[in-house]
Amino acid sequence: MSTLFLNREAIKVDIEPVSFEAHSYNPLGGKVGKLTLEFDREGFRVINKKGRTVSTVVWFELEELKNEVREKGRFSYRGIINSGPGDVQAVIRVGLANDSDRERLAPIFDKLPQDVFGRKCPDCGGTVIDNLCKNCGQSFTGQQRRKGLRLMLIGSILLLVGILVSYATYSSSSGSMWLFFGPIILGAGLIIGGLIGFIFGARV
């Protein structure tokens, strides 16, 4: 019978090593790249199509797991992306390539403790769920709202810069201009994310 040892320093799921074909997906649900998932009793690895490991997770470090494997064949978590010179922390979204693998992966996540569905408190290391540390009781809602406000400000500046630079390229003789999509789209995304954080106190 499979067992789970609920030790924060060494959570281990008693499973045989198993791999899945998968893909990454963007916040809108679109597929953006092929991946391979490799699971074992200590954690899992996300490997890109070139065979390079882009994310390694041990179970006790797993944070903000959103498990939709049975319903939608996908999951997401907050982790480190190994990007070469500098590692980046971000929400990593993974979808299974084959629907038949849903019932192979879902039981693995079913064995995990509730700690992995939250994040770690920077003060005590306890689990933070719904912006409240279950160990020390500290609330992070105000912190996330302030962060959301900053993101909205940065996004507004980028959006304005993109619009002004685009307008500066306008030619009255031809009636055309260069539209700088990069800062406009990035700025709009930051505004939306910041707005969500500011209104709901959600982590962004």
NUDRENVEX-675503 format. One record per residue (C-alpha): residue in three letters; x, y, z. Coordinates in steps of 0.02 Angstrom, whole numbers, padded with zeros to 5 digits, always signed. Layout:
ALAXYZ ...
! end
This chain:
MET+00000+00000+00000 SER+00063+00175-00040 THR+00109+00281+00108 LEU+00151+00464+00136 PHE+00275+00519+00267 LEU+00217+00691+00324 ASN+00386+00759+00375 ARG+00411+00937+00314 GLU+00597+00907+00285 ALA+00568+00748+00185 ILE+00393+00717+00117 LYS+00405+00559+00015 VAL+00268+00477-00088 ASP+00293+00290-00103 ILE+00274+00270-00291 GLU+00372+00192-00431 PRO+00460+00316-00548 VAL+00341+00366-00688 SER+00343+00489-00832 PHE+00209+00581-00932 GLU+00203+00675-01096 ALA+00143+00851-01064 HIS+00144+01031-01123 SER+00157+01202-01045 TYR+00010+01321-01063 ASN-00017+01506-01043 PRO-00143+01592-00925 LEU-00274+01586-01065 GLY-00257+01397-01081 GLY-00160+01394-01245 LYS-00025+01263-01270 VAL+00148+01341-01289 GLY+00277+01200-01280 LYS+00305+01013-01263 LEU+00365+00944-01096 THR+00403+00780-01009 LEU+00359+00752-00825 GLU+00461+00631-00720 PHE+00392+00585-00548 ASP+00472+00485-00407 ARG+00448+00468-00220 GLU+00544+00629-00181 GLY+00467+00748-00309 PHE+00459+00781-00494 ARG+00552+00862-00639 VAL+00489+00961-00787 ILE+00594+00932-00944 ASN+00579+01028-01107 LYS+00582+00953-01282 LYS+00771+00976-01292 GLY+00795+00864-01140 ARG+00840+01007-01023 THR+00768+01009-00847 VAL+00677+01175-00826 SER+00604+01145-00653 THR+00645+01024-00512 VAL+00528+01008-00364 VAL+00547+00907-00205 TRP+00381+00877-00120 PHE+00412+00979+00038 GLU+00457+01133-00067 LEU+00301+01124-00176 GLU+00194+01281-00156 GLU+00024+01339-00216 LEU-00018+01179-00306 LYS-00178+01198-00405 ASN-00232+01022-00447 GLU-00353+01009-00594 VAL-00285+00845-00662 ARG-00447+00745-00652 GLU-00560+00885-00714 LYS-00453+00970-00846 GLY-00294+00867-00861 ARG-00182+01005-00795 PHE-00101+01078-00640 SER+00000+01229-00589 TYR+00118+01275-00449 ARG+00236+01413-00397 GLY+00415+01359-00426 ILE+00586+01401-00493 ILE+00616+01402-00681 ASN+00796+01356-00721 SER+00827+01487-00855 GLY+01016+01478-00868 PRO+01109+01631-00798 GLY+00971+01676-00675 ASP+00833+01568-00604 VAL+00658+01643-00601 GLN+00515+01608-00481 ALA+00347+01602-00567 VAL+00183+01508-00581 ILE+00220+01356-00689 ARG+00072+01283-00785 VAL+00075+01105-00851 GLY-00054+01006-00949 LEU-00053+00821-00989 ALA-00037+00777-01173 ASN-00146+00622-01157 ASP-00315+00620-01068 SER-00286+00436-01026 ASP-00146+00491-00906 ARG-00263+00589-00793 GLU-00302+00439-00682 ARG-00118+00393-00675 LEU-00062+00563-00612 ALA-00212+00613-00504 PRO-00183+00479-00370 ILE-00006+00544-00344 PHE-00069+00719-00302 ASP-00207+00643-00194 LYS-00075+00579-00073 LEU+00002+00749-00040 PRO-00033+00847+00122 GLN-00131+01009+00120 ASP+00031+01107+00149 VAL+00076+01099-00036 PHE-00083+01192-00085 GLY-00024+01348+00006 ARG+00140+01441+00015 LYS+00271+01461+00151 CYS+00267+01602+00278 PRO+00430+01701+00268 ASP+00429+01729+00456 CYS+00395+01557+00529 GLY+00396+01438+00380 GLY+00215+01388+00411 THR+00088+01359+00275 VAL-00003+01511+00205 ILE-00176+01473+00136 ASP-00296+01612+00083 ASN-00162+01740+00134 LEU-00163+01680+00316 CYS-00020+01585+00398 LYS-00092+01431+00485 ASN+00055+01429+00606 CYS+00083+01608+00667 GLY-00080+01687+00608 GLN+00001+01826+00506 SER-00109+01897+00366 PHE-00033+01937+00197 THR-00187+02016+00117 GLY-00125+02195+00141 GLN+00046+02149+00073 GLN-00029+02075-00085 ARG-00141+02227-00109 ARG+00009+02343-00099 LYS+00101+02234-00224 GLY-00051+02239-00338 LEU-00052+02429-00329 ARG+00132+02434-00379 LEU+00101+02318-00526 MET-00042+02428-00584 LEU+00072+02581-00577 ILE+00212+02494-00674 GLY+00088+02427-00800 SER+00012+02598-00826 ILE+00183+02673-00859 LEU+00227+02537-00985 LEU+00059+02554-01071 LEU+00078+02742-01083 VAL+00257+02726-01150 GLY+00199+02602-01281 ILE+00059+02717-01338 LEU+00170+02873-01341 VAL+00311+02787-01436 SER+00185+02717-01560 TYR+00107+02889-01583 ALA+00281+02964-01610 THR+00303+02855-01764 TYR+00143+02917-01843 SER+00168+02985-02019 SER+00038+03112-02073 SER+00087+03092-02255 SER+00056+02905-02262 GLY-00069+02895-02120 SER+00025+02748-02042 MET+00121+02713-01882 TRP+00224+02578-01798 LEU+00126+02497-01657 PHE+00237+02440-01513 PHE+00141+02290-01450 GLY+00272+02234-01322 PRO+00255+02369-01188 ILE+00069+02389-01225 ILE+00028+02205-01198 LEU+00147+02187-01050 GLY+00078+02345-00971 ALA-00102+02286-00993 GLY-00057+02117-00917 LEU+00023+02198-00765 ILE-00128+02311-00742 ILE-00247+02163-00745 GLY-00138+02059-00628 GLY-00115+02206-00511 LEU-00301+02241-00510 ILE-00337+02061-00459 GLY-00208+02074-00320 PHE-00273+02243-00261 ILE-00458+02196-00258 PHE-00448+02016-00195 GLY-00282+02018-00103 ALA-00228+01870-00210 ARG-00045+01829-00240 VAL+00013+01892-00410 
! end
